[in-house]
Amino acid sequence: MRILLSIPVVAILATGCSQSEPPSAEHTVTVSEIEIVGNDYAFTAPAELPAGRTTFRFNNKGKVRHELNISLLKQGVPVERLIETVRADKTVKDLIDGPVGVLFGEPGKQSDGAITTELVAGREYAVICIFRDSAGAPRHFDMGMYSVIRVGIEPAKAELSPQRIDTIVGTEYAFQYPRTVAPGRHTFLFRNAGKMTHQFSVALLVEGATMEKVLALDKAGINVDSLFDKDFGLLQARGGQTPLGQLAIDMQPGRVYVIACLLQDDAKSPPHHTLGMYGSIRVSGERRARVSLPAASTTATSG
């Protein structure tokens, strides 16, 4: 289950930062869209961006799976120091003001989600991939897959775009969330109202699969990758805080999306999703049928 495999690679950047919570309603905001490209093993990202509301998309042009992991560096902290700390498996809470979000990219594909955040003027954001190709392989940032984005003073100039914010609240150990949503673009904000660090991750189930079946097979030690169509990304925060980013997803009619917290309180504690911190969001409407083109006729015609 890809979504389960993401636990150790993102937990290391899980420090929180407070953020004002937008209302759970449709409103108009100014958004600039930026695509960051991942290769084997480097990012192609802008060195500088204007301040303001910005949406990041991730295009993986490599041959292996990558992630786009963004966090706000504390003032004066170089990205190289963050890399050294992550390499040593030490906490980074004193190096970043907060995580923004994570997107996953399959080889040769663009991520199915997007991360939106308010870029802070005069600050720097770290971009890093913590994946590794196998258990014994180096992590991707050790092969050069990290970057830093500096934010200028001038706000971004972009067209107005309607946006609906859906708030997901995490506690010990459950989510408060909408059970049914309309099809189309949804931007999710995660607020951790608990005392422990929690995350909000999203994946799309294949037709006929349920979260209960996923949990049963996972408990039995059976690989559950086949039950998932795709995973999108995640947001993570310490207790009582809200991530700096929001996760945007184009949700398909008639489908079921799973949300889960995959963290543990410590090495000996069970993962949060096994304690009940998971849920299913059903999208209203009928699933779009696949259209098959008719086979070409092989009947010859005489002139």
Sequence and secondary structure as in RCSB ss.txt:
>XXXX:A:sequence
MRILLSIPVVAILATGCSQSEPPSAEHTVTVSEIEIVGNDYAFTAPAELPAGRTTFRFNNKGKVRHELNISLLKQ
GVPVERLIETVRADKTVKDLIDGPVGVLFGEPGKQSDGAITTELVAGREYAVICIFRDSAGAPRHFDMGMYSVIR
VGIEPAKAELSPQRIDTIVGTEYAFQYPRTVAPGRHTFLFRNAGKMTHQFSVALLVEGATMEKVLALDKAGINVD
SLFDKDFGLLQARGGQTPLGQLAIDMQPGRVYVIACLLQDDAKSPPHHTLGMYGSIRVSGERRARVSLPAASTTA
TSG
>XXXX:A:secstr
 HHHHTHHHHHTT   B      SSEEEEE EEEEEEEETTEEE  SEEEEEEEEEEEEE SSS EEEEEEEE T
T  HHHHHHHHHTT   TTTEEEEEEEEEE TTSB SEEEEEEE TT EEEEE   BSSTTS BGGGGT EEEEE
EEEEE    EEEEEEEEEEEETTEEE  SEE SEEEEEEEEE SSS EEEEEEEE TT  HHHHHHHHHTT   G
GGEEEEEEEEEE TT B SEEEEEEE TT EEEEE    SSTTS  GGGGT EEEEEE S               
   
